[in-house]
Amino acid sequence: MTANAKNGFLLSNGRWQNHYLKDPISVLVVNLMPTKEVTERQFLESFNNLNQDIEFTFLYLATHHFKNISYSAIAKAYASLDDVESSSFDGLIITGAPVEQLNFHQVDYWEEFRTICDWAKRHTKQSLLECWAALGGLYNDYQLNKQQLPQKLFGIYQATSINEHNRLSHNFHAIKIPQSRHSTPVIDPNNLPDDLEVIATNKQIGPLIYYSPSNHRTYITGHPEYESDTLAKEYYRDLKKRLPIQEPHNYFANVETGKVNYSWQQSSIQIYQNWLNTFAQQKVGTLV
């Protein structure tokens, strides 16, 4: 089907073409990534492959001090929480962010992030939090802290165990998710909060996907939206900066040529499709 952008840099710069949609699913995306246009395109392209028509509204956090873009430019291209506070959306997505080496309370938009998580319970059917946002959501919702990893978790990781009784894992034979993070949730898989379910886990790095029925929230520890070359760009960027970085796990099909193994594409499509399917016919405020 088709994904449209209601606002954003791609739309305003003529780099995304919208099409007529009769009754699209409305999704609000809090784009915390510094590469705004790239992230917009990643989500639009990913959801373009799904079975429903989607309309994205991109939102910025007004309390954030932007380094790579002017405040006036982001305010012109994106909506703020004040702009949408009285509205309702079918879904909410909050992206990852390069702030995971900070304590949550050191992040300048932490309180606004918490406000949005609370707002989503009343104004959306389901929310999806990725990477840093997933860590922040687990801390905000369950007081589950994070810990720094000895080295960056970087590459493609496949689930070794899948909870087949949840609709989020419907039609899955394998789940592969790109990972690019410096921290991980402090969670005992054998002593989870009563309301928190593990949907998919990897025996090496732990849970990949969590779900909370009462919060109507999915937490994904990685980046399903990543394009085929995203990890390669991050890898060569860090090498150029002489940062400590290892070759991304299970990513390059041929090390000598740097050929990328885009092995997670179908998993990502299924992850997002299953997420949409949990609320496509659901009324705002009801449980899955």
Buried (B, 14 or more C-beta within 10 A) or exposed (E): BBBBBBBBBBBBEEEBEEEEBEEBBBBBBBBBBEBBBBBBBBBBEBBBBBEBBBBBBBBBBBBBEBEEEEEEEBBEBBBBBEBBEEEEBBBBBBBBBBBBEBEBEEBEBBEBBBBBBEBBBEBBBBBBBBBBBBBBBBBBBBEBBBEEBEEBBBBBBBBBBBBEEBBBBEEBEBBBBBBBBBBBBEBEEEEBBEEBBBBBBBEEBBBBBBBBEEBBBBBBBBBBBBBEEBBBEBBEEBEEEEEEBEBBBBBBEEEEEBEBBBBBBBBBBBBBBBBBBBBBEBEBEEEB
